[in-house]
Amino acid sequence: MWSVFLIIFAAFQWGLAGGLASWLMQSGWSADVMAFWRVLIGLAAMLVWMLSRWRHMALRGTSLVLLGWSALAGVGIAGNFSFYFMSIDQGSIAVAVTLMYTAPAMVFLVSFITGIERPTVPKGLVIVVVMVGIALLTGLHRAELETVTLLGLISGLLSGVSYALFLFSFKMAGRQGSTALVLVLALSSATMVMLPFVDLDLARQVPGSNQVWLFLLFGLLGAGLSFYCYFAGLRWTLPSTAAIVAMVEPVTATTFGWVILNQRLESTGIVGMAMILAAVTGLSVVRSR
């Protein structure tokens, strides 16, 4: 049960990071710069954590298997962040969020094909309920779909594929090394993948800006402590369960926007939030028995 709580806590932090991202975007920061600093600050946090505990950590020989899975997880992180923002730019946030959260269905299918777990009707129903809840929460039914480009649709789906990729890769890498070590390797890989696509002139302005503290909080919540909690929980949780439970993230992000940013919350959004929370809670209770 503690593993599920860790994943929920991680999703809660991701939701707060999403709210901070909205704040930073309103201030004129580009998506690529935000994503880059999110990864870089998360990497710095994990390096500090490792250095502070190196005497107590069992740093076994770094195998090629560990390096390979960690690097692949980094590609997944970079792809998820980049394609998600691209989908928003080429369409709408409602479509982007909904498409990204097709990931649990992808994870469920891959887990079944690879024999990691057996498909169950309750878990399939939970995925459907949560997907409908997210569509209501994001206002997909009100989105002007004619403004969504083909690139926006493809990017949204690729963000979901990338999400599934880093989830499976972390699961495999976690069998070879500690959570902190895997995260350092994965976030290093993500940083290198994203570096060629970042506006470096704008990125260099972050440390000297009066919003640097927001970036620090964004990185710590979005890729530091949150990733550590998520993948510590993932060690003892099936991939599909972890993916479903983490879908409480948009609930936190929406609540942040409503309370802090004074964003409007429709009645359909409240229904969507209730559906997501009820489905995730039901899955957690069933799993704990």
N, C-alpha and C positions, 0 to 999 in steps of 0.2 A: 504493500500500500504506500510506503514511503516513496517508492520510485515514481508512482503516479503523482504524488504531491510535489516532488521535485520538478516534474514536467509541467504541471499546472503553474508552479511558481515561475518557471522559465517563460511560459506563454504570457503570464501576467507582465513580466518585464518587457517582453517583445511588444506587448500592447502599449505600454508606457513609452517605449522607444518609438513606436509608430506615431504617437501623439507628439513627441518631441520633433520627429521628422517633419510633421505638418507645420510646426512652429518655425523650424529652420527654413523650410521651403518658402513660407510666407515672407521670410526675411531676405529672400533672393538667392539663397545657396542652391547650387545645381545638384541634381540627384547623384551624378557620378562622384562629385566631391564628398557628399554626405556618406555614400556607400563606402568609399575608400577610407575615410576617417573612422567610420564605424568598425571596419575590419582592423585597421591599424591600431586603434585604441584597445580593441579586444585582444589583439596579439600582445601588446605591451602589458596588459593586465595579466595575461597568462604567463608571460615571461617573468614578471615580478613574483607571481605566485610560486612558480617553479624554483626560482632562485632562493626564495625565503624558506622553502621546505626541501631543498635538494638533499640534505642529510637524511631525511626521513622517507625519501622516495626511492623506490626500487627501480632505478633506471637500467633496465636490461638492455642488452645489445640491440641496437636499432636495426631491425631486419628490413630487407627489401619489400617484404609483404606489408609491414607497418608503413613504410615510406609510400608505397604505392597506393594503399587504401586512404591514407591521410591526404595525399596529394589529390586524389580523386574527390575526397570530401571537400577540399578547398575549391576545386573547380565547381562543385555543386553550390557552395556558398556564394562564390562570385557570380555564377549564372543566376541563382535565385534573386540576389539583390539587383543585378543589372537588368535582367529580363522583366522583373516586376515593375521597376521604374519606367522601362521602355514601354510596357503595356499601358501604364497610366498616361504617358505622353502621347501614345498613338490611339487612345480610346478614352476610357473613363476609369476612375478608381473602382467603381462597382464591378465592372467587367474584370479588371485586373485582379482584385481580391478573390472574386468567385472562381476564376480560372486557376489562380495559384493554389486554392484550396481543393482542387481536384486531386491534389497529391495523395491524400489518404486512400482514395479509390485506387490510384496507381500502386501505392504501397501494398494495399490489400491484395490486388491482383498478382503482383510480383511475388509476394510472400506465398501465395497459393501455388504459383507455377514452380517456384524454387523449392517448395516443400518445407519452408520455414515454419509455417503454421497452416492449420486446416481452416477453410472458410466456414463461418457460422452465420445463420440467419440473423440472430440479434445484432452482430457486428455490422452486417450489411445494412440492416434497417437503421442503425445509429448513423452510419455514413450518409444515408439518404436524408434523414431528419436534419442532420447538421448542415448538409449542403443547402437544403431548402431554407434553414434558418439563416445561413450566411447570405443567401440571395435576398431575403427579406431585410436583413440588417443593412446590407450595402445599398439597398434600393435598386437592385438590378431590374426590377419590373418597371422602374421609372426612367431607366437610362436611355439616352438617345442612341440606340444601337446603330443607326445609320451613320453616325459619326465615327464609329469604330472601324479602323482600317484592318486589312488582312494581316499586316505586320503586328498590329495590336493584339489580335486574336492569337497569332502564332507565339508572340512574346509571352502572353499570359499563360499559355499552355506550357511553354518551355520553362517558365518560372516554377510551375508545378512539377515538371520533370526534374528540374534541378533540385528542388526541395526533396523529392524522393531519393535522388542520387546521393545527396550528402547524408541523408538519414541512414540509408543502407551502408554507405561507405564508413560512416562513423561506427556503426554497429560492428562491422567487420574489423576495423582498425582497433576498436576497443578490446578485442580479444588478444591483441599483440602488445599493448602498452597501456600506460596510465592515461586517465582522462586528460590531465593537463598536458602531457607530452603530445598526445594525439591532436589536441586543440592548437598547440603551438605550431606543429607541422602543418596542419590544415589551414590555419589562418595565414601562415607564411606563404603557402601555395596560393591562397585566395588573393593575397596582396600582390604577388607577382603577376597573376592572371589579369588583375584589374589595372595595374600600373600603366600599361600602354594606352588605355582608354580614358584616363583621367585628365582633366584640365589642370595641369600642374601649377600654372600661374595663379589660378583661383585657390587651389588647395594650399599653397604656401601662405595665403592670407589668413587662414584659420587660426594659427597660434597667436597672432597679434590682434585678433578681433575681440570685441567685447562680448562675443557669444561663444568663446572658447570653452567656457564651463558647461554650456549646453551640449557642445560636441563631446566633451568628456563624459557627461552623464549619458548621452546617446550611445556612445561606444561601450561604456561599462554595462549598461542595461541591454543594449542590442546585440553585443557580440562577446562580452566578457563573462560576467557572472551568469547571465542567462544561458549561454552555451554550456558552461560548466555544469549547471544544474540539469539542463536538458539531457546531456549525454551521460551524466552520472546516473540519472534515472533510466536512460535507455539501456544501460547494461543489464537491467533486471526486468525489462519490459519488452513485449513483442513490438516489432516496428509499426504494425498497423494501429495498435493500441496507442502508442506514443504519438503517432500522427493525428489520430482522432482527438486525443486529450488536448493536444497543443492548439486545437481549433478554438479554444476560449480566447485566443489572442485578439481577434477583432472585437470581442465584447469589451475587453479592457481598453482598446484603442478608441472605441466609440464612446465609452464612458468618460475617458479623458477629454475627448473633443467636446462632449456635452458640458462637463463640469468646468473645465479649465479654459477652453477656447470658445465657449458659448455657441457651439454648433447645435443645429436643430436636431432633435431626435423624434422621428415619426412613430406613430402607434405601431406600424408594421415592423419598425426596427425593434421595438420593445418585445413584440411577439417573437421575432427572430432571435433575440438575445435569450429569451426564455426557452425556446426550442433547443438552442445550442447548449445552454447550461443544464437543462433537464437530460438531454441525451448523454452528455459527457459524465454527469453525475451518476446516471443509471449504469453506464458502462463501468465506471470506477467501483460502484457498489457490487455489481455482479462479479467483477474481477477479484475483489477482495474476499469473496466467499470461498 
